[in-house]
Amino acid sequence: MTKHTIRLGDWATLGPDATAIRFEVFVDEQKVPAEIELDDMDAVCLHAVAYDDAGNAIGTGRLLPDGHIGRMAVRQPGRGTGVGGAILTLLMDKARERGDKAVVLNAQTVAAPFYARHGFVQQGEQFEEAGIAHVEMRLQFA
């Protein structure tokens, strides 16, 4: 378990670090077209960026106003360290705190088991987004 700190904030504050992580993971590694990686929703989301003990941005995610969690990405060195789960848990907590009844996300099928371990349940059939297989997953708060 690597030591990390997670900062929450708006796009103006965390956008540069979140963008760097998202481009490295989604555009460079997964070949998502760069022009669809950033969108108008970034401006209205609550963003989370995790930093390692050296201050490097290693993971990110966002919570949309409608309760969707998205753009979850962890750089290669941070994978398997618990940082992704910590970001996800924090975003879920923030959604619950503001009164959301559930959180929803579109998980890459390879990441679906990760989200299932956090209580998410698959909804419906597999679909393709940016050329990558996804499933919608939902977690209803008790």
Accessible surface in RSA format (square Angstrom, percent):
REM  Atomic radii and reference values for relative SASA: ProtOr
REM  Chains: A
REM  Algorithm: Lee & Richards
REM  Probe-radius: 1.40
REM  Slices: 20
REM RES _ NUM      All-atoms   Total-Side   Main-Chain    Non-polar    All polar
REM                ABS   REL    ABS   REL    ABS   REL    ABS   REL    ABS   REL
RES MET A   1   196.99 102.0 118.25  78.3  78.73 187.5 117.90 100.2  79.09 104.8
RES THR A   2    54.57  38.8  45.82  46.5   8.75  20.9  35.96  48.3  18.61  28.1
RES LYS A   3   136.52  66.6 123.21  75.6  13.30  31.7 107.02  96.3  29.50  31.4
RES HIS A   4    43.27  23.7  20.40  14.2  22.88  58.5  12.36  12.7  30.91  36.0
RES THR A   5    70.45  50.1  66.54  67.5   3.91   9.3  50.49  67.8  19.96  30.2
RES ILE A   6    39.62  22.5  14.04  10.5  25.58  61.7  14.04  10.1  25.58  69.4
RES ARG A   7   126.74  53.2 121.82  62.1   4.92  11.7  42.99  58.8  83.75  50.8
RES LEU A   8    60.04  33.4  30.32  21.7  29.72  74.7  30.41  21.4  29.63  79.7
RES GLY A   9    16.58  20.4   0.00   N/A  16.58  20.4  16.57  45.5   0.00   0.0
RES ASP A  10    75.32  52.8  70.06  69.7   5.27  12.5  31.04  73.1  44.28  44.2
RES TRP A  11    57.52  23.1  55.74  27.0   1.78   4.2  29.89  15.9  27.63  44.8
RES ALA A  12    92.25  84.8  57.00  88.0  35.25  80.2  68.43  96.4  23.82  63.1
RES THR A  13    97.70  69.5  71.50  72.5  26.20  62.4  55.63  74.7  42.07  63.6
RES LEU A  14     5.42   3.0   5.12   3.7   0.29   0.7   5.42   3.8   0.00   0.0
RES GLY A  15     2.59   3.2   0.00   N/A   2.59   3.2   2.59   7.1   0.00   0.0
RES PRO A  16    97.28  70.9  80.20  73.1  17.08  62.1  89.70  74.1   7.57  47.1
RES ASP A  17    51.61  36.1  50.92  50.7   0.68   1.6   1.73   4.1  49.88  49.7
RES ALA A  18     0.09   0.1   0.09   0.1   0.00   0.0   0.09   0.1   0.00   0.0
RES THR A  19    35.57  25.3  35.57  36.1   0.00   0.0  31.25  42.0   4.32   6.5
RES ALA A  20    46.94  43.2  33.64  51.9  13.29  30.2  43.52  61.3   3.42   9.1
RES ILE A  21     0.00   0.0   0.00   0.0   0.00   0.0   0.00   0.0   0.00   0.0
RES ARG A  22     1.75   0.7   1.75   0.9   0.00   0.0   0.36   0.5   1.39   0.8
RES PHE A  23    58.11  29.1  58.11  36.0   0.00   0.0  58.11  35.2   0.00   0.0
RES GLU A  24    59.77  34.3  58.57  44.3   1.21   2.9  23.42  45.3  36.35  29.7
RES VAL A  25     6.43   4.2   6.43   5.8   0.00   0.0   6.43   5.6   0.00   0.0
RES PHE A  26    19.77   9.9  19.77  12.2   0.00   0.0  19.77  12.0   0.00   0.0
RES VAL A  27    25.97  17.1  22.16  20.1   3.81   9.2  22.16  19.3   3.81  10.3
RES ASP A  28    84.67  59.3  76.34  76.0   8.33  19.7  27.11  63.8  57.57  57.4
RES GLU A  29    78.10  44.8  47.16  35.7  30.94  73.7  38.60  74.7  39.51  32.3
RES GLN A  30    60.16  33.6  42.03  30.7  18.13  43.2  22.68  48.3  37.48  28.4
RES LYS A  31   154.64  75.4 133.49  81.9  21.15  50.4 100.66  90.6  53.98  57.5
RES VAL A  32    12.80   8.4  10.97   9.9   1.83   4.4  10.97   9.5   1.83   5.0
RES PRO A  33    57.16  41.7  45.89  41.8  11.27  41.0  57.16  47.2   0.00   0.0
RES ALA A  34    43.66  40.1  35.35  54.6   8.31  18.9  35.52  50.0   8.14  21.6
RES GLU A  35   143.85  82.6 110.64  83.7  33.20  79.0  68.06 131.6  75.79  61.9
RES ILE A  36    85.87  48.9  73.92  55.1  11.95  28.8  78.37  56.4   7.50  20.4
RES GLU A  37     5.75   3.3   5.50   4.2   0.25   0.6   0.25   0.5   5.50   4.5
RES LEU A  38    70.37  39.2  57.67  41.3  12.69  31.9  57.90  40.7  12.46  33.5
RES ASP A  39    54.00  37.8  35.16  35.0  18.84  44.6  34.15  80.4  19.85  19.8
RES ASP A  40   134.56  94.3 118.02 117.5  16.54  39.1  41.88  98.6  92.69  92.4
RES MET A  41    73.71  38.2  73.71  48.8   0.00   0.0  43.56  37.0  30.15  39.9
RES ASP A  42     3.31   2.3   3.31   3.3   0.00   0.0   2.96   7.0   0.35   0.3
RES ALA A  43    74.44  68.4  49.73  76.7  24.71  56.2  50.94  71.7  23.49  62.2
RES VAL A  44    87.34  57.5  63.98  57.9  23.37  56.3  71.54  62.2  15.80  42.9
RES CYS A  45     7.57   5.7   0.00   0.0   7.57  17.8   1.03   2.6   6.54   7.1
RES LEU A  46    52.00  29.0  46.15  33.0   5.86  14.7  49.00  34.4   3.00   8.1
RES HIS A  47     0.86   0.5   0.86   0.6   0.00   0.0   0.00   0.0   0.86   1.0
RES ALA A  48     0.00   0.0   0.00   0.0   0.00   0.0   0.00   0.0   0.00   0.0
RES VAL A  49     0.00   0.0   0.00   0.0   0.00   0.0   0.00   0.0   0.00   0.0
RES ALA A  50     0.00   0.0   0.00   0.0   0.00   0.0   0.00   0.0   0.00   0.0
RES TYR A  51    10.56   4.9  10.43   5.9   0.13   0.3   9.14   6.9   1.42   1.8
RES ASP A  52    29.29  20.5  24.15  24.0   5.13  12.1   4.82  11.3  24.47  24.4
RES ASP A  53   103.22  72.3  67.28  67.0  35.94  85.0  20.22  47.6  83.01  82.8
RES ALA A  54    79.73  73.3  40.79  62.9  38.95  88.6  53.10  74.8  26.63  70.5
RES GLY A  55    48.82  60.2   0.00   N/A  48.82  60.2  27.06  74.3  21.76  48.7
RES ASN A  56    81.81  56.4  76.99  74.4   4.81  11.6  19.71  47.4  62.10  60.0
RES ALA A  57     9.91   9.1   4.73   7.3   5.18  11.8   4.73   6.7   5.18  13.7
RES ILE A  58    10.99   6.3  10.99   8.2   0.00   0.0  10.99   7.9   0.00   0.0
RES GLY A  59     0.00   0.0   0.00   N/A   0.00   0.0   0.00   0.0   0.00   0.0
RES THR A  60     1.49   1.1   1.42   1.4   0.06   0.1   0.15   0.2   1.33   2.0
RES GLY A  61     0.77   1.0   0.00   N/A   0.77   1.0   0.77   2.1   0.00   0.0
RES ARG A  62     8.45   3.5   8.45   4.3   0.00   0.0   0.60   0.8   7.85   4.8
RES LEU A  63     0.92   0.5   0.36   0.3   0.56   1.4   0.36   0.3   0.56   1.5
RES LEU A  64    21.13  11.8  21.13  15.1   0.00   0.0  21.13  14.8   0.00   0.0
RES PRO A  65    75.37  54.9  51.36  46.8  24.00  87.2  54.77  45.2  20.60 128.0
RES ASP A  66   103.78  72.7  66.45  66.1  37.34  88.3  49.39 116.2  54.39  54.2
RES GLY A  67     1.84   2.3   0.00   N/A   1.84   2.3   1.82   5.0   0.01   0.0
RES HIS A  68    60.93  33.3  60.93  42.4   0.00   0.0  47.83  49.3  13.10  15.2
RES ILE A  69     3.64   2.1   0.04   0.0   3.60   8.7   0.04   0.0   3.60   9.8
RES GLY A  70    17.99  22.2   0.00   N/A  17.99  22.2  17.99  49.4   0.00   0.0
RES ARG A  71    58.69  24.6  49.07  25.0   9.61  22.9  10.55  14.4  48.14  29.2
RES MET A  72    27.82  14.4  10.20   6.8  17.61  41.9  10.56   9.0  17.26  22.9
RES ALA A  73     5.55   5.1   0.00   0.0   5.55  12.6   5.21   7.3   0.34   0.9
RES VAL A  74    20.82  13.7  16.02  14.5   4.80  11.6  16.02  13.9   4.80  13.0
RES ARG A  75    46.44  19.5  46.44  23.7   0.00   0.0  12.16  16.6  34.29  20.8
RES GLN A  76   112.27  62.8 106.02  77.5   6.25  14.9  47.92 102.0  64.35  48.8
RES PRO A  77   110.98  80.9  77.87  71.0  33.11 120.3  90.88  75.0  20.09 124.9
RES GLY A  78     3.75   4.6   0.00   N/A   3.75   4.6   3.40   9.3   0.34   0.8
RES ARG A  79    90.42  38.0  69.52  35.4  20.90  49.8  48.98  66.9  41.44  25.1
RES GLY A  80    89.13 109.9   0.00   N/A  89.13 109.9  42.36 116.2  46.78 104.8
RES THR A  81    21.69  15.4  17.85  18.1   3.84   9.2  21.53  28.9   0.16   0.2
RES GLY A  82    34.19  42.2   0.00   N/A  34.19  42.2  23.20  63.7  10.99  24.6
RES VAL A  83     0.81   0.5   0.59   0.5   0.22   0.5   0.59   0.5   0.22   0.6
RES GLY A  84    11.49  14.2   0.00   N/A  11.49  14.2   7.53  20.7   3.96   8.9
RES GLY A  85    11.86  14.6   0.00   N/A  11.86  14.6  10.45  28.7   1.41   3.2
RES ALA A  86    32.00  29.4  20.35  31.4  11.65  26.5  28.51  40.1   3.49   9.2
RES ILE A  87     0.01   0.0   0.01   0.0   0.00   0.0   0.01   0.0   0.00   0.0
RES LEU A  88     0.00   0.0   0.00   0.0   0.00   0.0   0.00   0.0   0.00   0.0
RES THR A  89    58.86  41.9  58.86  59.7   0.00   0.0  48.06  64.5  10.80  16.3
RES LEU A  90    45.87  25.5  44.25  31.7   1.62   4.1  45.49  32.0   0.37   1.0
RES LEU A  91     0.00   0.0   0.00   0.0   0.00   0.0   0.00   0.0   0.00   0.0
RES MET A  92    16.82   8.7  16.82  11.1   0.00   0.0  16.82  14.3   0.00   0.0
RES ASP A  93    50.91  35.7  49.98  49.7   0.93   2.2  12.44  29.3  38.47  38.4
RES LYS A  94    61.19  29.9  58.73  36.0   2.47   5.9  18.64  16.8  42.55  45.3
RES ALA A  95     0.00   0.0   0.00   0.0   0.00   0.0   0.00   0.0   0.00   0.0
RES ARG A  96   117.08  49.2 106.71  54.4  10.36  24.7  54.03  73.8  63.05  38.2
RES GLU A  97   125.21  71.9  86.58  65.5  38.63  92.0  52.09 100.8  73.12  59.7
RES ARG A  98   109.50  46.0  69.39  35.4  40.11  95.5  60.14  82.2  49.36  29.9
RES GLY A  99    43.26  53.3   0.00   N/A  43.26  53.3  31.54  86.5  11.72  26.2
RES ASP A 100    31.67  22.2  20.40  20.3  11.27  26.7  10.79  25.4  20.88  20.8
RES LYS A 101   155.81  76.0 150.35  92.3   5.46  13.0 105.93  95.3  49.88  53.1
RES ALA A 102    12.26  11.3   3.84   5.9   8.42  19.2   3.84   5.4   8.42  22.3
RES VAL A 103     0.00   0.0   0.00   0.0   0.00   0.0   0.00   0.0   0.00   0.0
RES VAL A 104    16.49  10.9  16.49  14.9   0.00   0.0  16.49  14.3   0.00   0.0
RES LEU A 105     4.18   2.3   4.09   2.9   0.09   0.2   4.18   2.9   0.00   0.0
RES ASN A 106    61.10  42.1  38.83  37.5  22.28  53.6   5.72  13.8  55.38  53.5
RES ALA A 107     1.87   1.7   0.00   0.0   1.87   4.3   1.87   2.6   0.00   0.0
RES GLN A 108    29.48  16.5  27.14  19.8   2.34   5.6  10.93  23.3  18.55  14.1
RES THR A 109    42.42  30.2  32.93  33.4   9.49  22.6  19.34  26.0  23.08  34.9
RES VAL A 110   130.73  86.0 101.15  91.6  29.58  71.3 109.11  94.8  21.62  58.6
RES ALA A 111    31.00  28.5  26.17  40.4   4.82  11.0  31.00  43.6   0.00   0.0
RES ALA A 112    16.88  15.5  16.57  25.6   0.31   0.7  16.80  23.7   0.08   0.2
RES PRO A 113    75.62  55.1  69.29  63.2   6.33  23.0  74.82  61.8   0.80   5.0
RES PHE A 114    50.13  25.1  48.89  30.3   1.24   3.2  48.89  29.6   1.24   3.6
RES TYR A 115    16.84   7.9  16.84   9.6   0.00   0.0   1.22   0.9  15.62  19.3
RES ALA A 116    52.70  48.5  37.58  58.0  15.11  34.4  37.94  53.4  14.76  39.1
RES ARG A 117   179.35  75.3 139.27  71.0  40.08  95.4  76.53 104.6 102.82  62.3
RES HIS A 118    53.85  29.4  38.81  27.0  15.04  38.5  28.29  29.2  25.57  29.7
RES GLY A 119    42.31  52.2   0.00   N/A  42.31  52.2  31.06  85.2  11.25  25.2
RES PHE A 120     5.65   2.8   0.00   0.0   5.65  14.7   0.00   0.0   5.65  16.2
RES VAL A 121    94.03  61.9  91.00  82.4   3.03   7.3  94.03  81.7   0.00   0.0
RES GLN A 122    90.96  50.9  72.00  52.6  18.96  45.1  21.66  46.1  69.30  52.6
RES GLN A 123    67.79  37.9  59.64  43.6   8.15  19.4  15.60  33.2  52.19  39.6
RES GLY A 124    59.71  73.6   0.00   N/A  59.71  73.6  38.05 104.4  21.66  48.5
RES GLU A 125   151.55  87.0 138.40 104.7  13.15  31.3  60.61 117.2  90.95  74.3
RES GLN A 126   112.25  62.8  90.09  65.8  22.16  52.8  22.17  47.2  90.08  68.3
RES PHE A 127    73.75  36.9  62.63  38.8  11.12  28.9  73.73  44.7   0.02   0.1
RES GLU A 128   133.09  76.4 102.95  77.9  30.14  71.8  27.63  53.4 105.46  86.1
RES GLU A 129    74.77  42.9  70.58  53.4   4.19  10.0  34.47  66.7  40.31  32.9
RES ALA A 130    40.75  37.5   8.26  12.7  32.49  73.9  21.68  30.5  19.07  50.5
RES GLY A 131    63.60  78.4   0.00   N/A  63.60  78.4  26.10  71.6  37.50  84.0
RES ILE A 132    35.96  20.5  32.76  24.4   3.20   7.7  35.96  25.9   0.00   0.0
RES ALA A 133    30.46  28.0  23.57  36.4   6.89  15.7  23.90  33.7   6.56  17.4
RES HIS A 134    13.58   7.4  13.58   9.4   0.00   0.0   3.00   3.1  10.58  12.3
RES VAL A 135     5.74   3.8   5.74   5.2   0.00   0.0   5.74   5.0   0.00   0.0
RES GLU A 136    64.50  37.0  64.45  48.8   0.06   0.1   6.99  13.5  57.51  47.0
RES MET A 137     5.28   2.7   5.28   3.5   0.00   0.0   5.28   4.5   0.00   0.0
RES ARG A 138    85.23  35.8  82.83  42.2   2.41   5.7  17.95  24.5  67.29  40.8
RES LEU A 139    18.63  10.4  17.35  12.4   1.29   3.2  18.63  13.1   0.00   0.0
RES GLN A 140   108.23  60.5  85.85  62.7  22.38  53.3  50.97 108.5  57.26  43.4
RES PHE A 141    22.11  11.1   7.16   4.4  14.94  38.9   8.85   5.4  13.25  37.9
RES ALA A 142   152.40 140.1  71.98 111.1  80.43 183.0 110.29 155.3  42.11 111.6
END  Absolute sums over single chains surface
CHAIN  1 A     7255.7       5442.4       1813.3       4131.4       3124.3
END  Absolute sums over all chains
TOTAL          7255.7       5442.4       1813.3       4131.4       3124.3
